Amino acid sequence: MNAIVLAGGLGKRLRPLTNKTPKPAIIVKGKPIIRHILDWLEDVGFDDIIVKLHYLPNKVKEAVGKDENVHYIIDKKLKPTAKFLLDNQLYLEDPFLVTNGDTLTNLNLTEFIEFHMVNNNIATVFTKDDAIHCGGTYIFDKEILEYIKDDMDISHLMAVLVEADIPVNLYFSNAKYFDTATIEKLEIARKNFEK
């Protein structure tokens, strides 16, 4: 299983903070958001991590630092997130994990992965609510690619699966997650995020 970190967003809701610093490079608890995410993945053994880049890609690479487990794909047109997966399917293992590059969490990945392996569906979603309102971490079997259309991001893809009664695993967890997409949410993460 490999992992894809979606770290290409423009960070518009964090401006002016993101005028010169991409969202994944913003510091929380002493290190860049992207570095927290990569450490979280590597702590459970991920050694093939693809980072999707678009906005200020070199600044994100600087924030990551030297890391032989990380490979980059620069998405020049900033495609919707699910479409990006479809277009880069040659790099995806079966199954593969996807996580947002702006969401910090203490989700137990080992248990999450085991849950997906035991419950044989094409998708597993970390959530406190439902498949669409979730913590931004997923495991997909490659069969999921058959449902992706050109304009789809992952939340749209999940809505299509739910509407079509395609079984999706909901992994309910009390793990905390912090979306850092706005100034207010970033400040909450800075105060409350713990590994």
C-alpha positions as CSV (number, residue, x, y, z in Angstrom):
1,M,0.0,0.0,0.0
2,N,1.3,3.4,-0.8
3,A,0.0,6.9,0.2
4,I,-1.0,10.0,-1.6
5,V,-0.9,13.4,0.2
6,L,-3.0,16.1,-1.5
7,A,-0.9,19.2,-1.0
8,G,-1.6,21.3,-4.1
9,G,-4.2,23.8,-2.9
10,L,-3.9,27.5,-3.2
11,G,-4.8,28.3,0.4
12,K,-7.0,31.2,-0.6
13,R,-8.9,31.2,2.8
14,L,-5.6,31.6,4.6
15,R,-4.5,34.7,2.7
16,P,-2.4,36.8,3.3
17,L,-0.6,34.1,5.3
18,T,-0.4,32.0,2.1
19,N,0.7,34.7,-0.3
20,K,4.3,33.5,0.0
21,T,3.9,30.3,2.0
22,P,1.9,27.3,0.8
23,K,-0.5,25.9,3.3
24,P,1.4,22.6,3.9
25,A,4.5,24.6,4.8
26,I,2.8,26.6,7.6
27,I,4.2,25.8,11.0
28,V,2.1,24.1,13.7
29,K,3.7,22.9,16.9
30,G,7.2,23.5,15.7
31,K,7.2,22.0,12.3
32,P,5.4,22.3,8.9
33,I,2.0,20.7,8.5
34,I,3.3,18.5,5.7
35,R,6.1,17.2,7.9
36,H,3.6,16.2,10.6
37,I,1.6,14.3,8.0
38,L,4.6,12.6,6.5
39,D,6.0,11.6,10.0
40,W,2.5,10.1,10.8
41,L,2.6,8.0,7.6
42,E,6.2,6.9,8.0
43,D,5.8,6.0,11.7
44,V,3.6,3.0,10.5
45,G,5.9,2.0,7.7
46,F,4.8,3.9,4.6
47,D,7.9,4.2,2.4
48,D,6.3,5.1,-0.9
49,I,4.5,8.5,-0.4
50,I,3.4,10.6,-3.4
51,V,2.8,14.3,-2.7
52,K,0.6,16.2,-5.1
53,L,1.9,19.7,-5.6
54,H,0.7,22.8,-7.4
55,Y,1.0,26.1,-5.6
56,L,4.6,27.1,-4.7
57,P,5.9,23.5,-5.1
58,N,9.5,24.3,-4.2
59,K,8.4,25.8,-0.9
60,V,6.5,22.6,0.0
61,K,9.6,20.5,-0.9
62,E,11.7,22.7,1.3
63,A,9.2,22.2,4.2
64,V,9.4,18.4,3.6
65,G,13.2,18.4,3.6
66,K,15.3,15.4,2.5
67,D,13.1,12.3,2.6
68,E,13.8,9.3,0.4
69,N,10.2,8.0,1.0
70,V,8.6,11.0,-0.7
71,H,8.0,11.4,-4.5
72,Y,6.4,14.5,-6.0
73,I,3.9,14.9,-8.8
74,I,3.3,18.5,-9.8
75,D,-0.2,19.0,-11.0
76,K,0.1,22.0,-13.4
77,K,-3.6,22.5,-14.0
78,L,-4.8,21.8,-10.4
79,K,-7.2,19.1,-11.3
80,P,-10.0,18.0,-8.9
81,T,-8.6,15.6,-6.4
82,A,-10.3,12.4,-7.6
83,K,-9.4,13.2,-11.3
84,F,-5.8,13.6,-10.1
85,L,-6.0,10.0,-8.8
86,L,-7.4,8.8,-12.1
87,D,-4.8,10.5,-14.2
88,N,-2.0,9.1,-12.0
89,Q,-3.3,5.6,-11.5
90,L,0.0,4.0,-12.7
91,Y,1.6,5.2,-9.5
92,L,-1.2,3.8,-7.2
93,E,-0.9,0.4,-5.5
94,D,-4.0,-1.7,-4.7
95,P,-5.2,-0.6,-2.2
96,F,-3.8,2.9,-1.6
97,L,-4.3,5.5,1.1
98,V,-5.2,9.2,0.4
99,T,-5.0,12.0,2.9
100,N,-5.4,15.8,2.8
101,G,-2.2,17.8,3.0
102,D,-3.8,20.4,5.3
103,T,-5.4,18.1,7.9
104,L,-3.6,17.1,11.1
105,T,-4.8,14.0,13.0
106,N,-3.8,11.4,15.5
107,L,-5.8,8.7,13.8
108,N,-4.3,5.2,14.5
109,L,-3.3,4.3,10.9
110,T,-2.6,0.6,11.8
111,E,-6.1,0.0,13.0
112,F,-7.6,2.0,10.1
113,I,-5.7,-0.1,7.6
114,E,-6.6,-3.4,9.3
115,F,-10.3,-2.3,9.3
116,H,-10.1,-1.8,5.5
117,M,-8.5,-5.2,5.0
118,V,-11.0,-7.0,7.1
119,N,-14.1,-5.2,5.6
120,N,-14.0,-5.9,1.9
121,N,-15.3,-2.8,0.2
122,I,-13.7,-0.5,-2.3
123,A,-13.4,2.4,0.1
124,T,-12.9,3.1,3.8
125,V,-13.4,6.6,5.2
126,F,-12.2,7.9,8.5
127,T,-15.2,9.8,9.9
128,K,-17.2,10.9,12.9
129,D,-20.3,11.5,10.8
130,D,-20.7,10.0,7.3
131,A,-18.8,9.3,4.0
132,I,-18.9,12.9,2.9
133,H,-18.3,14.9,6.1
134,C,-15.1,13.2,7.2
135,G,-11.6,13.5,8.5
136,G,-9.9,13.6,5.1
137,T,-8.2,10.2,5.2
138,Y,-9.3,7.3,2.9
139,I,-8.2,3.9,1.7
140,F,-9.3,3.0,-1.8
141,D,-9.1,-0.2,-3.8
142,K,-8.1,0.6,-7.4
143,E,-11.6,-0.4,-8.5
144,I,-12.7,3.0,-7.2
145,L,-11.1,4.6,-10.3
146,E,-14.0,3.2,-12.4
147,Y,-16.4,5.7,-10.8
148,I,-14.3,8.8,-11.3
149,K,-15.4,11.4,-13.9
150,D,-13.3,14.4,-15.1
151,D,-14.7,17.0,-12.8
152,M,-14.7,15.0,-9.5
153,D,-13.0,15.8,-6.3
154,I,-13.1,13.1,-3.6
155,S,-16.1,14.4,-1.7
156,H,-18.1,14.4,-4.9
157,L,-16.9,10.8,-5.6
158,M,-18.0,9.7,-2.2
159,A,-21.4,11.2,-2.7
160,V,-21.7,9.3,-6.0
161,L,-20.8,6.0,-4.3
162,V,-23.4,6.6,-1.5
163,E,-26.1,7.5,-4.0
164,A,-25.4,4.4,-6.1
165,D,-25.5,2.2,-3.0
166,I,-21.9,1.1,-3.5
167,P,-20.7,-0.2,-0.1
168,V,-18.3,2.1,1.6
169,N,-16.7,1.3,5.0
170,L,-17.2,4.0,7.6
171,Y,-14.4,3.9,10.1
172,F,-15.8,5.7,13.2
173,S,-13.1,6.9,15.5
174,N,-12.7,9.3,18.4
175,A,-9.3,10.4,16.9
176,K,-9.0,14.1,16.6
177,Y,-8.5,15.9,13.3
178,F,-7.8,19.5,12.5
179,D,-8.5,21.0,9.1
180,T,-6.3,24.0,8.8
181,A,-8.0,25.7,5.8
182,T,-9.0,29.0,7.5
183,I,-7.3,31.3,9.9
184,E,-9.7,30.3,12.7
185,K,-9.2,26.5,12.1
186,L,-5.4,27.0,11.9
187,E,-5.4,28.7,15.3
188,I,-7.5,25.8,16.8
189,A,-4.9,23.3,15.4
190,R,-2.1,25.4,16.8
191,K,-3.7,25.3,20.3
192,N,-5.0,21.7,20.3
193,F,-3.2,19.4,18.0
194,E,-1.2,16.6,19.7
195,K,0.3,13.6,18.0
